[in-house]
Amino acid sequence: MEKLLKILRETRPDVNFDKEDKLIDNAVLDSFDIITIVGEINDTYDIYINAGDLQPENFNSAAAIWQLIEGYKGK
């Protein structure tokens, strides 16, 4: 999870990812941020997040993103 938080903080250092749980719903992250984050996640964790998983509920919080990563790592 620390690697994920590093990715998130490097992408948007102005956001408190430890507390924010409506990153998409409150338009904290935009589509460019999501594309950047997904690319970094794919490289860091050696996974490929499918377009079908680019849903708001998977990116509303660091915990949700981590759960998505864990699902891919378990495959």
Secondary structure, 3 states (H helix, E strand, C coil): CHHHHHHHHHHCCCCCCCCCCCCCCCCCCCHHHHHHHHHHHHHHHCCCCCHHHCCHHHCCCHHHHHHHHHHHHCC
